[in-house]
Amino acid sequence: MDLAEWFDEVIATDVSAEQIERAPRNPKIAWLVTPAEATPLLAASVDLIAIAQALHWFDHSRFFAEVRRVASPNAAICAWTYSAARMEGPVGDALRRFTFETLADYWPPERRHVDEGYRSIPFPFERLAAPSLSLEERWTLGRLAGYMRSWSSTARFVAMHGEDPVLSFERELETLWPDADEPRPIIWPLTVLAGRVS
């Protein structure tokens, strides 16, 4: 939606028809159900290719070939992802254990690219400097637990074991976060890959 304020036309894609159905409507945005590696876009027609929290899912060689096909001369490419949430102190330690130990075997393999800050993804374009960014919020314990239940790794754990792993996390945090309704800072570091397609 923000890109529509800067560009005359935005073409947004996802492989999920359900995701596209839920997308907000804007007369400047065309929503397409299509894989990123093979779009119906015209050759040399796109000034900016933006990938939000998705590059780790793509077939990189096929996607980058598609980027070169659709990119206009001197087009920009920008991909970003947020890594695991961080909190301070013992609460942060517990969150880290839950994310990387309790659920370690339940994350999809592509998740490693996110945890590695996209360093393991080849980026065959002229790199542009990107600022250091992060998402910062203040959440209650209930909000954090709800977020953790939304993870695909949590759903895989529940499917395999028939129990909610967040319950034990919540019990642990009740002793570390006695004022559970008092919001605490939570941060997601952002990784940004930016470049020029030549």
ROSE-4610 file (N, C-alpha, C; in Angstrom, 1 decimal, always signed):
// ROSE-4610
residu = [M/M/M/D/D/D/L/L/L/A/A/A/E/E/E/W/W/W/F/F/F/D/D/D/E/E/E/V/V/V/I/I/I/A/A/A/T/T/T/D/D/D/V/V/V/S/S/S/A/A/A/E/E/E/Q/Q/Q/I/I/I/E/E/E/R/R/R/A/A/A/P/P/P/R/R/R/N/N/N/P/P/P/K/K/K/I/I/I/A/A/A/W/W/W/L/L/L/V/V/V/T/T/T/P/P/P/A/A/A/E/E/E/A/A/A/T/T/T/P/P/P/L/L/L/L/L/L/A/A/A/A/A/A/S/S/S/V/V/V/D/D/D/L/L/L/I/I/I/A/A/A/I/I/I/A/A/A/Q/Q/Q/A/A/A/L/L/L/H/H/H/W/W/W/F/F/F/D/D/D/H/H/H/S/S/S/R/R/R/F/F/F/F/F/F/A/A/A/E/E/E/V/V/V/R/R/R/R/R/R/V/V/V/A/A/A/S/S/S/P/P/P/N/N/N/A/A/A/A/A/A/I/I/I/C/C/C/A/A/A/W/W/W/T/T/T/Y/Y/Y/S/S/S/A/A/A/A/A/A/R/R/R/M/M/M/E/E/E/G/G/G/P/P/P/V/V/V/G/G/G/D/D/D/A/A/A/L/L/L/R/R/R/R/R/R/F/F/F/T/T/T/F/F/F/E/E/E/T/T/T/L/L/L/A/A/A/D/D/D/Y/Y/Y/W/W/W/P/P/P/P/P/P/E/E/E/R/R/R/R/R/R/H/H/H/V/V/V/D/D/D/E/E/E/G/G/G/Y/Y/Y/R/R/R/S/S/S/I/I/I/P/P/P/F/F/F/P/P/P/F/F/F/E/E/E/R/R/R/L/L/L/A/A/A/A/A/A/P/P/P/S/S/S/L/L/L/S/S/S/L/L/L/E/E/E/E/E/E/R/R/R/W/W/W/T/T/T/L/L/L/G/G/G/R/R/R/L/L/L/A/A/A/G/G/G/Y/Y/Y/M/M/M/R/R/R/S/S/S/W/W/W/S/S/S/S/S/S/T/T/T/A/A/A/R/R/R/F/F/F/V/V/V/A/A/A/M/M/M/H/H/H/G/G/G/E/E/E/D/D/D/P/P/P/V/V/V/L/L/L/S/S/S/F/F/F/E/E/E/R/R/R/E/E/E/L/L/L/E/E/E/T/T/T/L/L/L/W/W/W/P/P/P/D/D/D/A/A/A/D/D/D/E/E/E/P/P/P/R/R/R/P/P/P/I/I/I/I/I/I/W/W/W/P/P/P/L/L/L/T/T/T/V/V/V/L/L/L/A/A/A/G/G/G/R/R/R/V/V/V/S/S/S]
num = [1/1/1/2/2/2/3/3/3/4/4/4/5/5/5/6/6/6/7/7/7/8/8/8/9/9/9/10/10/10/11/11/11/12/12/12/13/13/13/14/14/14/15/15/15/16/16/16/17/17/17/18/18/18/19/19/19/20/20/20/21/21/21/22/22/22/23/23/23/24/24/24/25/25/25/26/26/26/27/27/27/28/28/28/29/29/29/30/30/30/31/31/31/32/32/32/33/33/33/34/34/34/35/35/35/36/36/36/37/37/37/38/38/38/39/39/39/40/40/40/41/41/41/42/42/42/43/43/43/44/44/44/45/45/45/46/46/46/47/47/47/48/48/48/49/49/49/50/50/50/51/51/51/52/52/52/53/53/53/54/54/54/55/55/55/56/56/56/57/57/57/58/58/58/59/59/59/60/60/60/61/61/61/62/62/62/63/63/63/64/64/64/65/65/65/66/66/66/67/67/67/68/68/68/69/69/69/70/70/70/71/71/71/72/72/72/73/73/73/74/74/74/75/75/75/76/76/76/77/77/77/78/78/78/79/79/79/80/80/80/81/81/81/82/82/82/83/83/83/84/84/84/85/85/85/86/86/86/87/87/87/88/88/88/89/89/89/90/90/90/91/91/91/92/92/92/93/93/93/94/94/94/95/95/95/96/96/96/97/97/97/98/98/98/99/99/99/100/100/100/101/101/101/102/102/102/103/103/103/104/104/104/105/105/105/106/106/106/107/107/107/108/108/108/109/109/109/110/110/110/111/111/111/112/112/112/113/113/113/114/114/114/115/115/115/116/116/116/117/117/117/118/118/118/119/119/119/120/120/120/121/121/121/122/122/122/123/123/123/124/124/124/125/125/125/126/126/126/127/127/127/128/128/128/129/129/129/130/130/130/131/131/131/132/132/132/133/133/133/134/134/134/135/135/135/136/136/136/137/137/137/138/138/138/139/139/139/140/140/140/141/141/141/142/142/142/143/143/143/144/144/144/145/145/145/146/146/146/147/147/147/148/148/148/149/149/149/150/150/150/151/151/151/152/152/152/153/153/153/154/154/154/155/155/155/156/156/156/157/157/157/158/158/158/159/159/159/160/160/160/161/161/161/162/162/162/163/163/163/164/164/164/165/165/165/166/166/166/167/167/167/168/168/168/169/169/169/170/170/170/171/171/171/172/172/172/173/173/173/174/174/174/175/175/175/176/176/176/177/177/177/178/178/178/179/179/179/180/180/180/181/181/181/182/182/182/183/183/183/184/184/184/185/185/185/186/186/186/187/187/187/188/188/188/189/189/189/190/190/190/191/191/191/192/192/192/193/193/193/194/194/194/195/195/195/196/196/196/197/197/197/198/198/198]
x = [+0.8/+0.0/+0.9/+2.0/+2.8/+3.5/+3.8/+4.4/+3.5/+2.2/+1.2/+1.2/+1.8/+1.9/+3.1/+4.0/+5.2/+5.3/+4.5/+4.5/+3.2/+3.2/+1.9/+1.1/+1.8/+1.2/+2.0/+1.4/+2.0/+1.4/+2.2/+1.7/+2.2/+1.3/+1.6/+1.3/+2.2/+1.9/+2.1/+1.4/+1.6/+1.1/+1.7/+1.2/-0.1/-0.4/-1.6/-2.8/-3.8/-5.1/-5.8/-5.7/-6.3/-5.6/-4.3/-3.6/-4.1/-4.1/-4.5/-6.0/-6.8/-8.2/-8.3/-7.4/-7.5/-6.8/-6.1/-5.3/-6.2/-5.7/-6.5/-6.6/-7.7/-7.9/-7.4/-6.9/-6.4/-6.4/-6.9/-7.0/-5.7/-4.6/-3.3/-2.5/-3.2/-2.5/-3.3/-2.6/-3.1/-2.6/-3.5/-3.1/-3.1/-2.0/-2.0/-1.6/-2.2/-1.8/-0.9/+0.4/+1.4/+2.7/+3.5/+4.8/+5.8/+6.6/+7.6/+8.6/+8.8/+9.8/+9.3/+8.0/+7.4/+6.1/+6.3/+5.2/+4.7/+3.4/+2.9/+3.3/+4.3/+4.7/+5.5/+5.3/+6.1/+7.5/+8.3/+9.8/+10.1/+11.1/+11.7/+10.6/+9.7/+8.5/+8.5/+9.4/+9.3/+10.5/+10.2/+11.3/+11.8/+11.0/+11.4/+10.8/+11.7/+11.2/+11.4/+10.3/+10.4/+9.9/+10.6/+10.3/+10.3/+9.1/+8.9/+8.7/+9.7/+9.6/+9.3/+9.9/+9.6/+10.8/+11.9/+13.0/+13.5/+13.4/+13.9/+13.1/+11.9/+11.0/+11.3/+11.9/+12.0/+13.1/+12.9/+14.0/+14.8/+16.0/+16.7/+17.2/+17.7/+18.3/+17.1/+16.0/+14.8/+14.3/+14.2/+13.7/+14.6/+15.9/+16.8/+16.8/+16.6/+16.4/+15.1/+14.1/+12.8/+13.0/+13.7/+14.0/+14.7/+15.7/+16.4/+15.5/+14.6/+13.6/+12.7/+12.1/+11.1/+11.6/+12.9/+13.5/+13.7/+13.3/+13.5/+15.0/+15.6/+17.0/+17.2/+18.3/+18.7/+17.6/+16.8/+15.8/+16.4/+15.7/+16.2/+15.5/+16.2/+15.7/+15.9/+14.9/+15.0/+14.3/+15.0/+14.4/+14.6/+13.6/+13.8/+13.1/+13.7/+13.1/+13.4/+12.6/+12.8/+13.2/+14.2/+14.7/+13.9/+14.3/+13.6/+13.5/+12.4/+12.1/+13.1/+13.4/+14.4/+13.7/+14.0/+13.6/+14.8/+14.8/+15.9/+15.7/+16.8/+16.9/+16.4/+15.9/+15.5/+14.3/+13.4/+12.3/+12.9/+13.9/+14.5/+15.2/+15.9/+16.5/+15.5/+14.4/+13.3/+12.8/+12.6/+12.1/+13.1/+14.3/+15.4/+15.4/+15.3/+15.3/+14.1/+12.9/+11.7/+11.8/+12.3/+12.5/+13.5/+14.7/+15.8/+16.1/+15.4/+15.6/+14.3/+13.3/+12.0/+11.5/+11.5/+11.0/+12.0/+13.2/+14.3/+14.0/+13.4/+13.2/+11.9/+11.2/+9.9/+9.8/+10.9/+11.0/+11.2/+10.7/+11.0/+12.5/+13.1/+14.5/+14.9/+14.0/+14.3/+14.4/+14.0/+14.0/+15.5/+16.4/+17.8/+18.3/+17.8/+18.2/+17.8/+16.7/+16.2/+17.2/+17.4/+18.3/+19.7/+20.1/+21.5/+21.5/+20.3/+20.3/+20.4/+19.9/+20.0/+21.4/+22.4/+23.8/+24.1/+23.3/+23.5/+22.7/+22.0/+21.3/+22.1/+22.4/+23.2/+22.4/+23.1/+22.5/+23.3/+23.0/+23.8/+23.6/+23.5/+23.2/+24.2/+24.4/+25.2/+24.6/+25.3/+24.7/+24.7/+23.6/+23.4/+23.4/+24.0/+24.0/+22.6/+22.3/+21.0/+21.2/+20.3/+20.4/+20.1/+20.6/+20.3/+19.0/+18.0/+16.7/+16.2/+15.1/+14.5/+13.0/+12.2/+10.8/+10.8/+10.2/+10.1/+8.7/+8.3/+7.0/+7.1/+5.9/+5.8/+4.6/+4.9/+3.8/+3.7/+2.4/+2.1/+2.5/+2.5/+2.8/+1.7/+0.5/-0.6/-0.4/+0.0/+0.2/+1.4/+2.5/+3.6/+3.2/+2.4/+2.0/+1.1/+0.2/-0.6/+0.2/+1.3/+2.2/+2.9/+3.4/+4.1/+3.2/+1.9/+1.0/+0.7/+1.0/+0.8/+1.9/+3.0/+4.2/+3.9/+4.4/+4.2/+4.9/+6.0/+6.7/+5.9/+5.1/+4.3/+3.2/+2.6/+1.5/+2.1/+3.3/+3.9/+4.1/+4.5/+4.7/+3.4/+2.3/+1.0/+0.5/+0.7/+0.3/+1.0/+2.3/+3.1/+2.8/+2.6/+2.5/+1.1/+0.2/-1.1/-1.2/-0.2/-0.2/+0.4/+0.0/+0.4/+1.7/+2.9/+4.1/+4.2/+3.3/+3.3/+2.8/+2.0/+1.5/+2.6/+3.6/+4.7/+5.6/+5.7/+6.4/+5.7/+4.4/+3.6/+3.8/+3.8/+4.0/+5.4/+6.4/+7.7/+7.8/+7.1/+7.2/+6.4/+5.4/+4.6/+5.5/+6.6/+7.5/+8.5/+8.8/+9.8/+9.1/+7.8/+7.0/+5.8/+5.9/+4.8/+3.7/+4.1/+3.2/+2.9/+2.2/+2.0/+1.3/+0.5/-0.3/+0.5/+1.7/+2.5/+3.4/+3.2/+4.0/+5.5/+6.2/+7.7/+8.2/+9.4/+9.9/+10.2/+9.9/+10.2/+10.7/+11.8/+12.5/+12.7/+12.5/+12.9/+13.9/+15.1/+16.1/+15.7/+15.9/+15.5/+16.8/+16.8/+17.8/+17.3/+18.1/+17.7/+18.7/+18.4/+19.2/+18.7/+19.6/+19.2/+20.3/+19.8/+20.7/+20.1/+21.0/+20.6/+20.7/+19.6/+19.6/+20.3/+21.4/+22.1/+22.2]
y = [-1.2/+0.0/+1.3/+1.2/+2.4/+2.7/+1.6/+1.8/+2.5/+2.3/+3.0/+4.5/+5.0/+6.4/+7.0/+6.1/+6.6/+6.2/+5.2/+4.7/+4.8/+5.0/+5.1/+3.8/+2.7/+1.4/+0.4/-0.4/-1.4/-2.8/-3.8/-5.1/-6.0/-6.5/-7.3/-8.7/-9.7/-11.1/-11.9/-13.1/-14.1/-15.4/-16.5/-17.8/-18.3/-17.6/-18.0/-17.2/-17.8/-17.1/-16.6/-17.3/-16.9/-15.6/-15.5/-14.2/-13.1/-13.3/-12.2/-11.8/-12.8/-12.4/-11.5/-11.7/-10.9/-9.5/-9.3/-8.1/-6.8/-5.7/-4.5/-4.0/-3.4/-2.9/-1.4/-1.2/+0.2/+0.3/+1.3/+1.4/+1.4/+1.7/+1.7/+0.4/-0.6/-1.9/-3.0/-3.8/-5.0/-6.2/-7.0/-8.2/-9.4/-10.2/-11.4/-12.6/-13.7/-15.0/-15.6/-15.6/-16.1/-16.3/-17.3/-17.5/-16.4/-16.0/-15.0/-15.3/-16.6/-17.1/-17.1/-16.9/-16.9/-16.1/-14.8/-13.9/-13.5/-13.0/-12.6/-11.2/-10.6/-9.2/-9.1/-7.9/-7.6/-7.5/-7.9/-7.7/-6.2/-5.9/-4.5/-3.5/-4.0/-3.1/-2.7/-3.1/-2.9/-2.0/-0.9/-0.1/-0.5/-1.1/-1.6/-3.0/-3.9/-5.2/-5.3/-5.4/-5.4/-6.8/-7.4/-8.7/-8.5/-8.7/-8.5/-9.9/-10.2/-11.4/-12.7/-12.8/-13.9/-14.5/-13.8/-14.2/-15.6/-15.9/-17.2/-18.4/-18.1/-19.2/-19.5/-18.6/-18.6/-19.6/-20.1/-20.7/-19.6/-19.4/-18.2/-18.0/-19.0/-18.9/-18.5/-19.2/-18.9/-17.5/-17.1/-15.8/-14.7/-14.8/-13.8/-13.7/-14.8/-14.7/-14.0/-14.2/-13.4/-12.0/-11.6/-10.2/-9.6/-10.2/-9.6/-9.4/-10.4/-10.3/-9.1/-8.9/-7.9/-6.5/-6.4/-5.1/-4.2/-2.9/-1.9/-1.5/-0.7/-0.4/+0.4/-0.1/+0.5/+0.4/-0.7/-0.9/-1.2/-1.0/-1.3/-2.6/-3.4/-4.5/-4.4/-4.7/-4.6/-5.7/-6.5/-7.6/-7.3/-7.6/-7.5/-8.6/-8.8/-9.8/-9.4/-9.8/-9.6/-10.9/-10.8/-12.1/-12.3/-13.3/-13.7/-12.5/-12.4/-11.4/-11.4/-10.3/-10.2/-9.4/-9.8/-9.1/-9.1/-8.2/-8.1/-9.0/-9.3/-10.0/-11.5/-12.0/-13.4/-13.7/-12.7/-13.0/-13.2/-12.4/-12.6/-13.9/-14.4/-15.7/-16.8/-16.7/-17.7/-17.7/-16.5/-16.5/-17.1/-16.8/-17.4/-18.9/-19.4/-20.9/-21.5/-20.9/-21.4/-21.4/-20.3/-20.2/-21.2/-21.2/-22.0/-23.3/-23.7/-25.0/-25.8/-25.3/-26.0/-26.3/-25.2/-25.4/-25.6/-25.9/-26.0/-27.0/-28.1/-29.1/-28.9/-27.8/-27.6/-26.4/-25.7/-24.6/-25.3/-24.7/-25.2/-24.9/-25.7/-25.5/-24.1/-23.5/-22.2/-21.1/-21.4/-20.4/-20.1/-21.0/-20.7/-19.4/-19.1/-17.9/-16.7/-16.7/-15.6/-15.5/-16.6/-16.6/-16.1/-16.4/-15.9/-14.5/-13.8/-12.4/-12.4/-13.4/-13.5/-13.6/-13.7/-13.8/-15.0/-16.1/-17.3/-17.3/-16.3/-16.2/-15.4/-16.0/-15.3/-14.0/-12.9/-11.7/-11.1/-11.6/-11.3/-9.9/-8.9/-7.5/-6.6/-5.4/-4.4/-4.0/-4.2/-3.9/-2.4/-2.0/-0.6/-0.6/+0.4/+0.5/+0.6/-0.1/-0.1/+0.3/+1.1/+1.4/+0.3/+0.4/-0.6/-0.3/-1.2/-1.0/-2.0/-1.7/-2.7/-2.3/-3.4/-3.1/-3.1/-2.2/-2.1/-1.9/-2.7/-2.6/-2.7/-2.6/-2.8/-3.8/-5.0/-6.0/-6.5/-6.9/-7.7/-9.1/-9.9/-11.3/-12.0/-11.6/-12.2/-12.0/-10.8/-10.5/-11.3/-11.5/-12.3/-13.7/-14.3/-15.7/-15.9/-14.9/-15.0/-15.0/-14.2/-14.1/-15.5/-16.0/-17.3/-18.4/-18.4/-19.4/-19.3/-18.1/-17.9/-18.5/-18.9/-19.4/-20.8/-21.0/-22.3/-23.4/-23.1/-24.1/-24.5/-23.6/-24.0/-24.9/-24.6/-25.4/-26.8/-26.9/-28.2/-29.0/-28.3/-28.9/-29.5/-28.7/-29.1/-30.3/-30.3/-31.4/-32.7/-32.6/-33.8/-34.3/-33.4/-33.8/-33.7/-33.0/-32.8/-31.9/-31.0/-30.1/-28.8/-27.7/-26.4/-26.1/-25.9/-25.7/-24.3/-23.4/-22.0/-22.0/-23.0/-23.1/-23.2/-24.0/-24.1/-22.9/-22.2/-21.0/-19.9/-19.8/-18.9/-19.1/-20.4/-20.7/-20.2/-20.5/-20.0/-18.5/-17.8/-16.4/-15.7/-16.4/-15.8/-15.5/-16.3/-15.9/-14.8/-14.7/-13.7/-12.4/-12.5/-11.3/-11.2/-10.9/-10.9/-9.9/-8.8/-7.7/-8.0/-9.1/-9.6/-8.6/-7.8/-6.8/-5.5/-5.4/-4.3/-4.5/-3.7/-3.9/-3.8/-4.7/-4.6/-4.5/-3.9/-3.8/-5.1/-5.2/-6.3/-5.8/-6.4/-5.9/-7.0/-6.7/-7.6/-6.9/-7.4/-6.8/-7.0/-6.0/-6.1/-6.3/-7.2/-7.3/-6.8/-5.9/-5.3/-5.6/-6.3/-6.4/-5.4/-4.6/-3.6/-3.6/-3.4/-3.4/-2.8/-2.7/-2.3/-3.5/-3.7/-4.7/-4.2/-4.8/-4.4/-5.5]
z = [+0.0/+0.0/+0.0/+0.8/+0.8/-0.6/-1.3/-2.6/-3.6/-3.4/-4.3/-4.1/-3.0/-2.9/-3.7/-4.1/-4.8/-6.3/-6.6/-8.0/-8.6/-10.0/-10.7/-10.7/-10.7/-10.7/-9.9/-9.1/-8.3/-8.7/-9.0/-9.3/-8.1/-7.3/-6.2/-6.4/-6.1/-6.4/-5.2/-5.2/-4.2/-4.8/-4.4/-4.9/-4.3/-3.2/-2.5/-2.9/-3.5/-3.8/-2.6/-1.5/-0.2/+0.3/+0.2/+0.6/-0.3/-1.6/-2.5/-2.2/-1.9/-1.6/-0.4/+0.6/+1.8/+1.6/+0.5/+0.3/+0.3/+0.8/+0.7/-0.7/-1.0/-2.4/-2.5/-3.7/-4.0/-5.5/-6.1/-7.6/-8.3/-7.6/-8.2/-8.0/-7.4/-7.1/-7.9/-8.7/-9.3/-8.5/-8.1/-7.3/-8.2/-8.2/-9.1/-8.3/-8.6/-8.1/-9.1/-8.7/-9.6/-8.9/-9.3/-8.6/-9.0/-8.1/-8.4/-9.5/-9.7/-10.6/-12.1/-12.3/-13.6/-13.6/-13.8/-13.8/-15.2/-15.3/-16.6/-17.0/-16.3/-16.5/-17.8/-18.4/-19.7/-19.4/-20.4/-20.3/-20.1/-19.4/-19.2/-18.8/-17.9/-17.5/-16.1/-15.3/-13.8/-13.4/-12.6/-12.2/-10.8/-10.0/-8.7/-8.4/-8.1/-7.6/-6.1/-5.4/-3.9/-3.4/-2.5/-1.9/-0.4/+0.1/+1.6/+2.3/+3.1/+3.9/+3.1/+1.9/+1.0/+0.2/+0.1/-0.8/-0.4/+0.9/+1.3/+0.8/+0.3/-0.2/-1.7/-2.4/-3.8/-4.3/-5.5/-6.3/-6.8/-6.2/-6.4/-7.8/-8.4/-9.8/-10.8/-10.6/-11.5/-11.2/-10.0/-9.6/-10.2/-10.0/-10.4/-12.0/-12.6/-14.1/-14.5/-13.7/-13.9/-13.6/-12.6/-12.3/-13.4/-14.0/-15.2/-16.3/-16.5/-17.7/-17.5/-16.3/-16.1/-15.8/-15.4/-14.9/-16.1/-15.9/-16.8/-16.7/-17.6/-17.5/-16.2/-15.4/-14.2/-13.1/-13.2/-12.1/-10.8/-9.8/-8.4/-7.9/-7.1/-6.4/-4.9/-4.1/-2.7/-2.0/-1.2/-0.5/+1.0/+1.8/+3.3/+4.0/+5.2/+6.1/+7.5/+8.4/+9.8/+10.5/+11.3/+12.0/+13.3/+14.0/+15.3/+16.2/+16.9/+17.9/+19.0/+19.6/+20.7/+21.8/+23.0/+24.2/+25.2/+26.1/+27.1/+28.2/+28.9/+30.2/+30.1/+31.3/+31.3/+30.4/+30.2/+29.2/+27.8/+27.4/+26.1/+26.0/+27.1/+27.2/+27.0/+27.6/+27.5/+26.1/+25.5/+24.1/+23.1/+23.3/+22.5/+22.6/+23.8/+24.0/+23.3/+23.4/+22.8/+21.3/+20.7/+19.3/+18.7/+19.3/+18.7/+19.3/+20.4/+21.0/+21.0/+21.7/+21.7/+20.3/+19.4/+18.1/+17.0/+17.4/+16.5/+15.3/+15.6/+14.6/+13.8/+14.1/+13.5/+12.5/+12.3/+11.4/+10.0/+8.9/+7.6/+7.3/+6.4/+6.1/+5.6/+4.9/+4.3/+5.3/+6.5/+7.6/+8.0/+7.6/+7.9/+7.2/+6.0/+5.3/+6.1/+6.8/+7.7/+8.9/+9.5/+10.7/+10.3/+9.1/+8.6/+8.0/+8.2/+7.7/+6.2/+5.5/+4.0/+3.5/+4.4/+3.9/+3.0/+3.2/+2.4/+1.1/+0.8/-0.5/-1.5/-2.6/-3.6/-4.1/-4.2/-4.7/-5.8/-7.1/-8.2/-8.9/-8.0/-8.5/-7.9/-8.5/-7.9/-6.6/-5.5/-4.2/-3.9/-3.3/-2.8/-1.3/-0.7/+0.8/+1.3/+2.4/+3.0/+4.5/+5.0/+6.5/+7.4/+8.6/+9.6/+10.2/+10.1/+10.6/+11.5/+12.3/+13.1/+13.3/+13.6/+14.0/+15.5/+16.1/+17.5/+18.0/+19.0/+19.6/+21.1/+21.7/+23.2/+23.3/+23.8/+23.9/+25.3/+25.6/+26.8/+26.6/+27.7/+27.6/+26.8/+26.9/+26.1/+24.6/+24.2/+22.8/+22.3/+23.1/+22.7/+22.5/+23.4/+23.3/+22.1/+21.8/+20.6/+19.3/+19.3/+18.1/+18.0/+19.1/+19.0/+18.5/+18.8/+18.4/+16.9/+16.3/+14.8/+14.0/+14.6/+13.9/+13.2/+12.0/+11.4/+12.2/+12.8/+13.6/+14.8/+15.4/+16.5/+16.0/+14.8/+14.3/+14.0/+13.5/+13.2/+14.5/+15.6/+16.9/+17.4/+17.3/+17.8/+16.9/+15.6/+14.8/+15.1/+15.5/+15.8/+17.2/+18.2/+19.6/+20.2/+19.5/+20.1/+21.3/+21.4/+22.6/+22.2/+22.9/+22.6/+23.3/+22.7/+23.4/+24.0/+23.6/+24.2/+25.6/+26.0/+27.3/+28.4/+28.1/+29.1/+29.1/+27.9/+27.8/+28.7/+28.5/+29.3/+30.8/+31.2/+32.7/+33.1/+32.3/+32.7/+32.8/+31.9/+31.9/+33.0/+33.5/+34.6/+35.8/+36.0/+37.1/+36.7/+35.4/+34.9/+34.6/+34.4/+33.9/+34.7/+36.0/+36.9/+36.6/+36.0/+35.5/+34.0/+33.8/+32.4/+31.5/+32.1/+31.3/+31.1/+31.6/+31.4/+30.1/+29.1/+27.8/+28.0/+27.3/+27.3/+25.9/+25.7/+24.4/+23.7/+22.4/+21.6/+20.3/+19.8/+18.6/+17.6/+16.3/+15.2/+14.3/+14.3/+13.4/+12.0/+11.1/+9.7/+8.9/+7.9/+6.9/+5.6/+5.0/+3.7/+2.7/+1.6/+0.4/-0.7/-1.1/-2.1/-3.2/-4.5/-5.6/-6.8/-7.9/-9.2/-10.1/-11.0/-11.9/-13.2/-13.6/-14.8/-15.8]
